[in-house]
C-alpha cells in the first residue's frame, strides 16, 4: 500500500506492550508496515522479560533501545496522538470512559 493510516492505541499503558503488538517481527497483528528487525525484537523481548522479573534497569535500557531504533528506522511515522474530548447536550447521559479511548455508544441515553 502506498499509504496506510493506522490509529492504534495500546490498551495498557506500557511501552513494551505497544511495541510488541506494533513492531515485533512475525508476532504482531498490528505490524501494518511489515517491519522486520532482529534488534527491535531483542529490545522488546528484553523489556518484556525485565518487566516480568522487576529488573527496572534492564527494562529502562531496552525501552530506550526500542524507542531510539523506531525513530532511527522510522517504519511508521508518528503524526499525532488523538484526543477524545466528549461534549454532550444536557439531555444525553450514559457516557463511560474506556481505557482504549474508543467511544462506546451503547450506553448513551437520550432523556
KOLVEXPA-67747 format. One record per residue: chain; residue in three letters; x, y, z of N, C-alpha, C in turn. Coordinates in nm, 2 decimals. Example, Ala and Ser with C-alpha at 12.3 -4.5 7.8 and 13.67 -1.06 7.14 Angstrom:
BEGIN
<rec "A" "ALA" <1.32 -0.57 0.78> <1.23 -0.45 0.78> <1.32 -0.33 0.78>>
<rec "A" "SER" <1.28 -0.22 0.71> <1.37 -0.11 0.71> <1.29 0.00 0.79>>
//
This chain:
BEGIN
<rec "A" "UNK" <0.08 -0.12 0.00> <0.00 0.00 0.00> <0.09 0.12 0.00>>
<rec "A" "UNK" <0.06 0.22 -0.08> <0.14 0.34 -0.09> <0.13 0.42 0.04>>
<rec "A" "UNK" <0.01 0.42 0.10> <-0.01 0.50 0.23> <-0.12 0.42 0.31>>
<rec "A" "UNK" <-0.09 0.40 0.43> <-0.18 0.34 0.52> <-0.18 0.41 0.65>>
<rec "A" "UNK" <-0.30 0.47 0.69> <-0.30 0.54 0.81> <-0.36 0.44 0.92>>
<rec "A" "UNK" <-0.30 0.44 1.03> <-0.34 0.35 1.14> <-0.34 0.42 1.27>>
<rec "A" "UNK" <-0.45 0.41 1.34> <-0.46 0.47 1.47> <-0.47 0.35 1.57>>
<rec "A" "UNK" <-0.35 0.31 1.62> <-0.35 0.20 1.72> <-0.32 0.26 1.86>>
<rec "A" "UNK" <-0.40 0.23 1.95> <-0.38 0.27 2.09> <-0.37 0.15 2.18>>
<rec "A" "UNK" <-0.26 0.14 2.24> <-0.25 0.02 2.33> <-0.35 0.03 2.45>>
<rec "A" "UNK" <-0.40 -0.09 2.48> <-0.50 -0.09 2.59> <-0.43 -0.08 2.73>>
<rec "A" "UNK" <-0.30 -0.11 2.73> <-0.23 -0.09 2.86> <-0.12 0.01 2.84>>
<rec "A" "UNK" <-0.10 0.09 2.94> <-0.01 0.20 2.93> <0.14 0.16 2.96>>
<rec "A" "UNK" <0.19 0.06 2.88> <0.33 0.01 2.90> <0.39 0.02 2.76>>
<rec "A" "UNK" <0.51 0.07 2.75> <0.57 0.08 2.61> <0.60 -0.05 2.55>>
<rec "A" "UNK" <0.64 -0.15 2.63> <0.67 -0.28 2.57> <0.54 -0.35 2.52>>
<rec "A" "UNK" <0.43 -0.32 2.57> <0.30 -0.37 2.52> <0.27 -0.32 2.38>>
<rec "A" "UNK" <0.28 -0.18 2.37> <0.26 -0.12 2.24> <0.36 -0.17 2.14>>
<rec "A" "UNK" <0.48 -0.17 2.17> <0.58 -0.21 2.07> <0.57 -0.36 2.04>>
<rec "A" "UNK" <0.53 -0.44 2.13> <0.52 -0.59 2.10> <0.41 -0.60 1.99>>
<rec "A" "UNK" <0.30 -0.53 2.01> <0.18 -0.55 1.92> <0.20 -0.48 1.79>>
<rec "A" "UNK" <0.29 -0.38 1.78> <0.30 -0.30 1.66> <0.44 -0.31 1.59>>
<rec "A" "UNK" <0.54 -0.36 1.65> <0.67 -0.37 1.59> <0.74 -0.50 1.59>>
<rec "A" "UNK" <0.69 -0.60 1.66> <0.76 -0.73 1.67> <0.75 -0.81 1.54>>
<rec "A" "UNK" <0.86 -0.86 1.49> <0.86 -0.94 1.37> <0.78 -1.06 1.39>>
<rec "A" "UNK" <0.69 -1.08 1.30> <0.62 -1.21 1.29> <0.52 -1.24 1.41>>
<rec "A" "UNK" <0.52 -1.16 1.51> <0.43 -1.19 1.62> <0.32 -1.08 1.64>>
<rec "A" "UNK" <0.33 -0.98 1.56> <0.24 -0.86 1.58> <0.13 -0.85 1.48>>
<rec "A" "UNK" <0.01 -0.85 1.52> <-0.10 -0.84 1.43> <-0.12 -0.70 1.38>>
<rec "A" "UNK" <-0.06 -0.60 1.45> <-0.07 -0.46 1.41> <0.05 -0.40 1.35>>
<rec "A" "UNK" <0.14 -0.49 1.31> <0.26 -0.45 1.24> <0.23 -0.43 1.09>>
<rec "A" "UNK" <0.15 -0.32 1.07> <0.10 -0.30 0.93> <0.20 -0.26 0.83>>
<rec "A" "UNK" <0.32 -0.22 0.88> <0.43 -0.18 0.79> <0.52 -0.30 0.76>>
<rec "A" "UNK" <0.49 -0.42 0.81> <0.56 -0.54 0.79> <0.71 -0.52 0.83>>
<rec "A" "UNK" <0.73 -0.45 0.94> <0.87 -0.42 0.99> <0.93 -0.54 1.04>>
<rec "A" "UNK" <1.05 -0.57 1.00> <1.13 -0.69 1.05> <1.26 -0.64 1.10>>
<rec "A" "UNK" <1.29 -0.66 1.23> <1.42 -0.62 1.28> <1.46 -0.71 1.40>>
<rec "A" "UNK" <1.56 -0.79 1.39> <1.60 -0.87 1.50> <1.65 -0.79 1.62>>
<rec "A" "UNK" <1.70 -0.67 1.59> <1.74 -0.58 1.70> <1.62 -0.53 1.78>>
<rec "A" "UNK" <1.52 -0.49 1.71> <1.40 -0.44 1.77> <1.33 -0.56 1.85>>
<rec "A" "UNK" <1.33 -0.68 1.79> <1.27 -0.79 1.86> <1.35 -0.82 1.99>>
<rec "A" "UNK" <1.48 -0.81 1.99> <1.56 -0.83 2.11> <1.53 -0.73 2.22>>
<rec "A" "UNK" <1.52 -0.60 2.18> <1.48 -0.50 2.28> <1.34 -0.52 2.34>>
<rec "A" "UNK" <1.25 -0.56 2.25> <1.11 -0.58 2.30> <1.10 -0.70 2.39>>
<rec "A" "UNK" <1.17 -0.81 2.35> <1.17 -0.93 2.43> <1.24 -0.91 2.57>>
<rec "A" "UNK" <1.35 -0.83 2.56> <1.42 -0.80 2.68> <1.34 -0.72 2.78>>
<rec "A" "UNK" <1.27 -0.62 2.73> <1.18 -0.53 2.81> <1.07 -0.61 2.87>>
<rec "A" "UNK" <1.01 -0.70 2.80> <0.90 -0.78 2.85> <0.95 -0.87 2.96>>
<rec "A" "UNK" <1.07 -0.93 2.94> <1.12 -1.02 3.04> <1.16 -0.94 3.17>>
<rec "A" "UNK" <1.22 -0.82 3.15> <1.26 -0.74 3.26> <1.14 -0.69 3.34>>
<rec "A" "UNK" <1.03 -0.66 3.27> <0.91 -0.62 3.34> <0.85 -0.73 3.42>>
<rec "A" "UNK" <0.86 -0.85 3.37> <0.81 -0.97 3.45> <0.89 -1.00 3.57>>
<rec "A" "UNK" <1.02 -0.97 3.56> <1.11 -1.00 3.67> <1.14 -0.89 3.76>>
<rec "A" "UNK" <1.09 -0.77 3.72> <1.11 -0.65 3.81> <1.25 -0.58 3.79>>
<rec "A" "UNK" <1.32 -0.62 3.69> <1.45 -0.56 3.67> <1.44 -0.42 3.60>>
<rec "A" "UNK" <1.43 -0.32 3.68> <1.40 -0.19 3.63> <1.51 -0.13 3.54>>
<rec "A" "UNK" <1.64 -0.16 3.57> <1.75 -0.10 3.49> <1.75 -0.16 3.35>>
<rec "A" "UNK" <1.73 -0.29 3.34> <1.73 -0.36 3.21> <1.60 -0.31 3.13>>
<rec "A" "UNK" <1.49 -0.30 3.20> <1.37 -0.25 3.14> <1.39 -0.11 3.08>>
<rec "A" "UNK" <1.45 -0.02 3.15> <1.47 0.11 3.11> <1.56 0.11 2.99>>
<rec "A" "UNK" <1.67 0.03 2.99> <1.77 0.03 2.88> <1.70 -0.03 2.75>>
<rec "A" "UNK" <1.62 -0.13 2.77> <1.55 -0.19 2.65> <1.45 -0.10 2.59>>
<rec "A" "UNK" <1.37 -0.03 2.68> <1.27 0.06 2.63> <1.33 0.17 2.55>>
<rec "A" "UNK" <1.44 0.23 2.61> <1.51 0.34 2.54> <1.57 0.28 2.41>>
<rec "A" "UNK" <1.61 0.16 2.41> <1.67 0.10 2.28> <1.56 0.08 2.17>>
<rec "A" "UNK" <1.44 0.03 2.21> <1.34 0.02 2.10> <1.28 0.15 2.06>>
<rec "A" "UNK" <1.27 0.24 2.15> <1.22 0.38 2.10> <1.32 0.45 2.01>>
<rec "A" "UNK" <1.45 0.44 2.05> <1.55 0.50 1.96> <1.56 0.43 1.83>>
<rec "A" "UNK" <1.55 0.30 1.83> <1.55 0.23 1.70> <1.43 0.26 1.61>>
<rec "A" "UNK" <1.32 0.27 1.67> <1.20 0.31 1.60> <1.21 0.45 1.53>>
<rec "A" "UNK" <1.27 0.54 1.60> <1.29 0.67 1.54> <1.41 0.68 1.44>>
<rec "A" "UNK" <1.50 0.58 1.45> <1.61 0.57 1.36> <1.56 0.51 1.23>>
<rec "A" "UNK" <1.50 0.39 1.24> <1.45 0.32 1.12> <1.32 0.38 1.06>>
<rec "A" "UNK" <1.24 0.44 1.14> <1.12 0.51 1.11> <1.02 0.42 1.02>>
<rec "A" "UNK" <0.99 0.30 1.07> <0.90 0.22 0.99> <0.75 0.27 0.99>>
<rec "A" "UNK" <0.72 0.35 1.09> <0.59 0.41 1.09> <0.61 0.56 1.13>>
<rec "A" "UNK" <0.53 0.65 1.09> <0.55 0.79 1.12> <0.45 0.83 1.22>>
<rec "A" "UNK" <0.50 0.87 1.34> <0.40 0.91 1.44> <0.36 1.06 1.41>>
<rec "A" "UNK" <0.23 1.07 1.37> <0.19 1.20 1.33> <0.12 1.28 1.45>>
<rec "A" "UNK" <0.04 1.21 1.52> <-0.03 1.27 1.63> <-0.08 1.17 1.73>>
<rec "A" "UNK" <-0.12 1.22 1.84> <-0.19 1.13 1.95> <-0.33 1.19 1.96>>
<rec "A" "UNK" <-0.43 1.11 1.92> <-0.56 1.16 1.92> <-0.61 1.19 2.06>>
<rec "A" "UNK" <-0.69 1.29 2.07> <-0.76 1.32 2.20> <-0.90 1.27 2.19>>
<rec "A" "UNK" <-0.96 1.24 2.30> <-1.10 1.20 2.30> <-1.17 1.31 2.39>>
<rec "A" "UNK" <-1.21 1.41 2.33> <-1.29 1.51 2.40> <-1.44 1.49 2.38>>
<rec "A" "UNK" <-1.51 1.48 2.48> <-1.65 1.45 2.47> <-1.73 1.56 2.53>>
<rec "A" "UNK" <-1.83 1.61 2.44> <-1.92 1.71 2.49> <-2.06 1.66 2.45>>
<rec "A" "UNK" <-2.15 1.67 2.54> <-2.29 1.62 2.52> <-2.39 1.73 2.56>>
<rec "A" "UNK" <-2.50 1.72 2.50> <-2.61 1.80 2.54> <-2.66 1.75 2.68>>
<rec "A" "UNK" <-2.73 1.84 2.75> <-2.78 1.80 2.88> <-2.87 1.69 2.88>>
<rec "A" "UNK" <-2.94 1.66 2.77> <-3.04 1.55 2.77> <-2.98 1.42 2.73>>
<rec "A" "UNK" <-2.84 1.41 2.72> <-2.77 1.29 2.69> <-2.70 1.24 2.81>>
<rec "A" "UNK" <-2.71 1.11 2.84> <-2.64 1.06 2.96> <-2.58 0.92 2.92>>
<rec "A" "UNK" <-2.51 0.86 3.01> <-2.46 0.73 2.99> <-2.32 0.72 2.94>>
<rec "A" "UNK" <-2.24 0.83 2.93> <-2.11 0.82 2.88> <-2.02 0.74 2.98>>
<rec "A" "UNK" <-1.94 0.65 2.92> <-1.85 0.57 3.00> <-1.71 0.59 2.94>>
<rec "A" "UNK" <-1.61 0.61 3.02> <-1.47 0.62 2.97> <-1.42 0.48 2.95>>
<rec "A" "UNK" <-1.36 0.45 2.84> <-1.29 0.32 2.81> <-1.14 0.35 2.80>>
<rec "A" "UNK" <-1.07 0.26 2.86> <-0.92 0.27 2.86> <-0.86 0.27 2.73>>
<rec "A" "UNK" <-0.92 0.21 2.63> <-0.87 0.21 2.49> <-0.91 0.33 2.41>>
<rec "A" "UNK" <-0.97 0.43 2.47> <-1.00 0.56 2.41> <-1.09 0.55 2.29>>
<rec "A" "UNK" <-1.17 0.45 2.28> <-1.27 0.45 2.18> <-1.41 0.47 2.24>>
<rec "A" "UNK" <-1.49 0.55 2.17> <-1.62 0.57 2.22> <-1.71 0.45 2.20>>
<rec "A" "UNK" <-1.79 0.42 2.30> <-1.89 0.31 2.30> <-2.02 0.38 2.32>>
<rec "A" "UNK" <-2.10 0.38 2.21> <-2.23 0.45 2.21> <-2.34 0.37 2.28>>
<rec "A" "UNK" <-2.32 0.24 2.30> <-2.42 0.15 2.35> <-2.49 0.20 2.48>>
<rec "A" "UNK" <-2.41 0.27 2.56> <-2.47 0.31 2.69> <-2.53 0.45 2.69>>
<rec "A" "UNK" <-2.52 0.52 2.58> <-2.58 0.65 2.57> <-2.74 0.64 2.58>>
<rec "A" "UNK" <-2.79 0.74 2.65> <-2.94 0.75 2.66> <-2.98 0.89 2.63>>
<rec "A" "UNK" <-3.09 0.91 2.57> <-3.15 1.04 2.55> <-3.27 1.06 2.64>>
<rec "A" "UNK" <-3.27 1.16 2.72> <-3.38 1.19 2.81> <-3.49 1.26 2.74>>
//
